[in-house]
Amino acid sequence: MNRTRSNPAGANLLAVRSHNTALVLDLLRGAGAEGISRLELAERTGLTPQAVSKITARLREDGFAAEAGRRASTGGKPRTVLRLVPEAGHAVGVHLDRDELRVVLLDLNGTVVGERRGDTGLGGGAETVLALVVDEVTALVTEVLGGEGLADAGTLLGVGVALPGPLDHVGGVLHRVTGFPEWEGFALRDALAGRLGVPVVVDKDTNAAALGLAAGGEGGSFAYLHLGTGLGAGLVIGGSVHRGAHTGAGEFGHQVIQLDGPPCECGDRGCLEALCLAAVGRGETGEAARVLGVGAGNLAGLLDIDRVLLGGRTVAAAPGEYVEGVAGILAARARREGMLGDAVPVRLAPGGERVVAVGAGQLLLAPVFGRAGG
């Protein structure tokens, strides 16, 4: 259902966002099409029935919740159950990689309802990249939601952009992206927000992916390791994305594991990324997986995480070999250290090559449901 400018649903959803509303919205989303009653909402949130009625009335008025039918009660008349209306809100997720662009449109359930791709990445230069992002985002939104531009997309919450770090997540300013020093100090968030006219959030690709995975149901503490044109990690500790004191956590690929090793584009020598990508370049997948496993073992030993998830286009090209290789290194480490129980499990991250773009969309969606993750 398209919304007109007179009923800006996306803006309304941002306006009503509060802790209590987020609790209710999250439960409505979790209930799916079957819905949930106001009584159950009150019981599970700890809010009074009156507070729940007030919140749900506003959500229904603004089109974010609707009746899903009636359910028998233990006495009295059947209870009305409510459900989330997924099409009442949307977010764009942009994965800006070193050599390509992927743009997805998500509904409130986090379901991909549209996608576009471009073959220009960070290497294209700032003006070219900004123009491409604006064109692709605008084309996707108008294609799926209708209208003549983003101003007509009343359900749009905003745009999340994920790209290689390091960067300042709070300010939306890039630092010295490995291999692309010309982007250092570029205020990407403000530049895109000015051109698009909607809220923009910028984060590292690995953090966005980790947030998206957590929002999609990955619980506990885990590391998402992304091996594509570079190597990085997104960390979720106790259910929240760990960005660090200066939002710079997760520079996993630039831990030195070989003193005086081969030079890395970051300026150091013997970095995990340099060694891993060199093996990939030689076609030695087993060696690349072994190197990745050594880094994963260091991370698991340092943080005592529940699991390791692998993703990125390089992993996607040989998923079994990477999972087996990394798991083998972690298992050997567990035996060597006499760990209690099994080794840290390793598996592919769900979502395939969309995982970062979907996570970028969750930069806008997750806070609405109280799952910002830090």
C-alpha positions in Angstrom: 0.0 0.0 0.0 1.5 3.3 -1.1 1.2 6.3 1.1 0.9 9.9 0.0 2.7 13.0 1.3 -0.3 13.8 3.5 0.3 10.6 5.5 4.0 10.2 5.9 4.1 6.8 7.6 7.9 6.6 7.8 8.1 10.0 9.6 5.2 8.9 11.9 7.0 5.8 12.9 10.2 7.7 13.8 8.1 10.2 15.7 6.3 7.5 17.9 9.5 5.6 18.5 9.9 5.2 22.3 11.1 2.4 24.5 7.5 1.2 25.2 6.4 1.5 21.6 9.5 -0.4 20.5 8.7 -3.3 22.9 5.2 -3.5 21.5 6.4 -3.3 17.8 9.0 -6.0 18.4 6.4 -8.4 19.9 4.0 -7.7 17.0 6.7 -8.5 14.5 7.7 -11.6 16.4 4.1 -12.8 16.5 3.9 -12.9 12.7 0.7 -13.2 10.7 -1.1 -15.0 13.6 -0.9 -11.9 15.8 -0.9 -11.3 19.5 -3.6 -10.0 21.9 -3.3 -6.8 23.9 -3.4 -8.9 27.1 -0.4 -10.9 26.0 1.4 -7.7 25.0 0.8 -6.3 28.5 1.9 -9.5 30.2 5.1 -9.8 28.1 6.1 -6.1 28.2 5.2 -5.4 31.9 3.1 -2.4 30.7 -0.4 -1.8 32.0 -3.3 -2.8 29.8 -4.2 0.9 29.5 -0.7 1.8 28.3 -0.8 -1.1 25.7 -4.2 0.0 24.5 -3.0 3.6 24.0 0.1 2.4 22.1 -1.7 0.0 19.9 -4.4 2.5 19.1 -1.9 4.9 17.8 -0.1 2.2 15.8 -3.4 1.2 14.3 -4.3 4.8 13.5 -1.0 5.3 11.7 -1.3 2.0 9.8 1.5 0.0 11.5 -0.8 -2.5 13.3 -4.0 -4.2 12.1 -6.4 -6.8 13.4 -5.4 -10.4 12.7 -8.6 -11.9 13.9 -10.0 -13.1 17.2 -8.8 -15.7 19.7 -10.8 -17.6 22.3 -10.3 -16.5 25.8 -10.8 -18.2 29.2 -13.9 -16.3 29.8 -15.9 -13.5 28.2 -15.8 -12.5 24.6 -12.9 -13.6 22.3 -9.8 -11.4 22.3 -8.9 -9.3 19.3 -5.3 -10.1 18.1 -3.1 -7.6 16.3 -0.3 -8.0 13.8 2.4 -5.8 12.4 1.7 -4.4 8.9 5.1 -5.0 7.2 4.4 -2.7 4.2 3.8 0.3 6.5 7.5 1.1 6.7 10.6 0.5 4.6 14.4 1.1 4.8 17.1 1.1 2.1 20.3 -0.8 2.7 23.4 0.1 0.7 26.5 -2.1 0.5 29.2 0.1 -0.9 32.2 -2.2 -1.5 35.5 -1.5 -3.0 34.4 -2.4 -6.5 30.6 -2.8 -6.5 27.4 -1.5 -5.1 24.3 -3.4 -3.9 21.1 -1.7 -2.8 18.1 -3.5 -1.2 14.7 -2.3 0.1 13.4 -3.9 3.3 10.0 -3.9 4.8 9.4 -3.8 8.5 9.9 -7.5 8.8 13.3 -7.1 7.3 12.2 -8.9 4.1 13.9 -7.9 0.9 11.2 -6.5 -1.4 13.5 -5.0 -4.0 17.2 -5.0 -5.1 19.5 -3.3 -7.5 23.3 -3.6 -8.2 26.0 -1.4 -9.8 29.5 -2.2 -10.9 31.1 0.9 -9.4 32.5 1.0 -5.9 34.8 3.1 -3.7 37.4 3.1 -6.5 35.1 5.3 -8.7 35.8 8.4 -6.7 33.5 10.4 -4.4 31.4 12.3 -7.0 30.8 9.3 -9.2 30.0 7.1 -6.2 27.6 9.6 -4.6 25.8 10.1 -7.9 25.5 6.3 -8.4 24.2 5.7 -4.9 21.6 8.5 -5.2 20.5 7.2 -8.7 20.2 3.6 -7.5 18.4 4.3 -4.3 15.9 6.6 -6.0 15.3 4.1 -8.8 14.7 1.2 -6.4 12.4 3.2 -4.1 10.3 4.5 -7.0 10.3 1.1 -8.7 8.9 -0.6 -5.6 6.9 2.1 -3.8 5.8 4.2 -6.7 5.9 8.0 -7.0 8.4 10.2 -8.7 11.1 10.3 -6.0 12.0 9.8 -2.3 9.7 12.6 -1.4 6.7 10.5 -2.5 7.8 7.5 -0.5 5.9 8.2 2.7 6.8 4.8 4.2 10.6 5.3 3.9 12.5 5.5 7.2 15.8 6.3 5.6 19.0 4.8 4.1 21.7 2.8 5.8 25.1 2.6 4.1 27.7 0.0 4.9 31.2 0.0 3.6 34.8 -1.0 4.6 36.3 0.8 7.6 37.7 2.2 9.5 35.2 5.0 10.0 33.4 7.1 12.5 29.9 5.5 12.9 28.6 8.4 15.1 29.6 11.2 12.7 29.3 9.2 9.5 32.9 10.3 8.5 35.3 7.9 6.8 38.8 7.3 8.1 41.6 5.9 5.9 39.9 3.1 4.1 42.5 0.5 3.3 43.5 1.0 -0.4 41.5 4.2 -0.8 43.3 7.0 1.2 41.5 9.6 -0.9 38.3 9.0 1.1 39.9 9.9 4.5 37.9 12.5 6.3 35.0 12.4 3.8 31.6 13.1 5.5 29.7 10.5 3.7 26.6 10.6 5.9 26.0 14.3 5.5 26.8 14.3 1.8 24.3 11.6 1.1 21.6 13.0 3.4 21.9 16.3 1.7 21.3 14.8 -1.7 18.7 12.2 -0.8 16.7 14.3 1.7 16.1 11.4 4.1 17.9 10.2 7.2 21.2 8.4 6.5 23.2 6.1 8.8 26.7 5.0 8.0 28.6 2.0 9.5 31.2 -0.5 8.7 30.2 -3.4 6.5 31.0 -6.0 9.1 29.1 -4.2 11.9 26.0 -3.8 9.7 26.1 -7.5 8.8 26.5 -8.4 12.5 23.5 -6.2 13.4 21.4 -7.7 10.7 22.3 -11.2 11.8 21.4 -10.3 15.4 18.1 -8.7 14.3 17.4 -11.8 12.3 17.6 -14.1 15.3 21.3 -14.9 15.9 21.5 -14.7 19.7 24.3 -14.6 22.3 27.8 -13.6 21.4 29.3 -14.2 18.0 31.8 -13.0 15.4 30.9 -12.4 11.8 34.0 -12.7 9.6 33.7 -11.1 6.2 36.2 -12.2 3.5 35.7 -10.4 0.2 37.9 -7.7 -1.3 39.2 -7.3 2.3 38.9 -9.0 5.6 37.1 -7.7 8.7 34.9 -8.7 11.7 31.6 -7.7 13.2 31.3 -8.5 16.9 28.1 -9.1 18.8 28.7 -9.4 22.5 25.7 -10.3 24.7 23.3 -9.6 21.9 24.7 -6.1 21.1 27.0 -5.0 18.4 30.4 -4.1 19.9 31.8 -1.0 18.1 34.3 0.1 20.7 35.0 3.4 22.4 35.7 5.1 19.1 33.5 2.9 16.9 36.6 1.3 15.5 36.3 -2.3 16.8 36.5 -5.2 14.4 39.6 -4.3 12.4 40.2 -8.0 12.4 42.2 -8.2 9.2 44.9 -5.9 10.5 46.1 -8.0 13.4 49.8 -8.9 12.7 50.4 -12.6 12.7 53.7 -12.7 11.0 56.4 -10.2 12.1 58.2 -8.8 9.1 55.8 -10.5 6.8 54.5 -9.2 3.5 53.4 -5.6 3.3 49.8 -4.8 3.8 48.0 -1.8 2.1 47.3 -0.5 5.6 51.1 0.3 5.9 52.0 -2.5 8.3 53.5 -5.9 7.5 52.3 -9.5 8.1 48.6 -8.6 8.6 46.1 -11.3 8.5 44.3 -9.7 5.6 47.5 -9.5 3.5 48.4 -13.2 4.1 44.8 -14.4 3.5 44.3 -12.4 0.3 47.7 -13.5 -1.0 46.7 -17.1 -0.6 43.4 -16.4 -2.3 45.2 -14.7 -5.2 47.4 -17.8 -5.6 44.3 -20.0 -5.7 45.3 -21.7 -2.4 41.9 -21.8 -0.8 43.0 -24.3 1.9 45.8 -22.0 3.0 43.5 -19.0 3.0 41.1 -20.9 5.2 44.0 -21.9 7.5 45.1 -18.3 7.9 41.5 -17.2 8.5 41.2 -19.9 11.1 44.3 -18.7 13.0 42.7 -15.2 13.2 39.4 -16.7 14.2 41.1 -18.7 16.9 42.8 -15.6 18.3 39.4 -13.9 18.4 37.6 -16.8 20.0 40.3 -17.1 22.6 40.2 -13.4 23.4 36.4 -12.9 23.6 35.1 -16.4 24.4 32.3 -16.2 21.8 29.6 -18.7 21.2 30.1 -19.1 17.4 31.9 -17.9 14.3 29.9 -17.0 11.2 31.6 -16.7 7.8 30.5 -14.5 4.9 31.7 -12.5 1.9 32.0 -13.2 -1.8 35.4 -15.0 -1.4 33.9 -17.4 1.2 30.8 -17.8 -1.1 33.0 -19.1 -3.8 34.2 -22.1 -1.7 31.9 -22.2 1.4 32.6 -25.8 2.4 36.4 -25.4 2.3 36.3 -22.2 4.4 34.0 -23.6 7.0 35.9 -26.9 7.3 39.3 -25.1 7.3 38.4 -22.6 10.0 36.6 -25.2 12.1 39.6 -27.5 11.9 41.9 -24.8 13.3 39.5 -24.0 16.1 39.1 -27.7 17.0 42.9 -28.1 17.1 43.2 -25.1 19.4 40.4 -26.4 21.7 42.2 -29.8 22.0 45.6 -28.1 22.6 44.2 -25.9 25.3 42.1 -28.7 26.9 38.8 -26.7 26.6 35.8 -28.1 28.3 33.1 -29.0 25.8 33.2 -28.7 22.1 35.2 -26.2 20.1 33.6 -22.9 19.0 31.3 -23.9 16.1 31.7 -22.4 12.7 29.1 -22.0 10.0 28.1 -19.9 7.0 26.2 -16.7 7.9 22.6 -16.8 6.5 21.7 -14.3 3.9 24.4 -15.0 1.4 25.9 -12.0 -0.5 23.1 -9.8 0.7 24.1 -10.0 4.3 25.8 -6.6 4.4 23.2 -4.8 2.4 20.4 -6.2 4.6 22.3 -5.3 7.7 22.7 -1.7 6.3 18.9 -1.5 6.1 18.7 -2.8 9.7 20.7 0.3 10.8 17.3 2.1 10.3 14.9 -0.7 11.2 16.5 -2.2 14.4 16.2 0.9 16.5 12.4 1.0 15.7 12.1 -2.4 17.4 14.5 -1.6 20.3 17.3 -3.6 18.8 19.8 -1.0 17.8 22.6 -3.2 19.3 24.8 -0.5 20.6 
